[in-house]
Amino acid sequence: MIKLTFCLVRLPHLTRAEFQHYWCHTHGPLVRSVAHELQIRRYVQLHSVPEELNLPVRASRTRASRRPMVSRPADGRSHIAAE
């Protein structure tokens, strides 16, 4: 079995809500439509929380590592398992 994990960052012109709507209602069904042909056994979408809920977590990680986090947080992750 092959397992893949993707960290997703939305295009700059999309809001978080637009990105999540597209991912859930367009991309998800697209994956489902080709799952058999690509031998995808499992597809999981992990959507991010709003930034204001994420800020305390990022701050605690910065304090723990003593280095500022400069990368933009991912808007979501997907996990794919295929044969």
Residue, then its C-alpha position, 0 to 999 in steps of 0.5 A: m500500500i502507498k500512502l501519500t500526505f499533501c499539505l495544501v495552501r490555497l491560492p491567494h485570491l481564495t478566501r478560506a471558506e471558498f477554498q474549503h467549499y471547492w475542496c469539499h464539494t468539487h475536488g472530493p467528488l472528483v477523487r471519488s469518481v476516479a478512486h477505482e481506476l487509481q486504486i485509491r482505498r482511502y481519501v481523507q480531507l483534514h480542514s484547518v481551523p480559523e486563523e484566530l483559533n490557530l494563533p495560540v498554538r503557533a505562539s506556543r510552538t514559537r516559544a518552545s522552539r525559540r524561533p519564529m515560525v515564518s511559513r504560512p500555515a497549511d489550509g488543509r491536509s489530505h491523506i490518500a492510501a492506494e494499492 
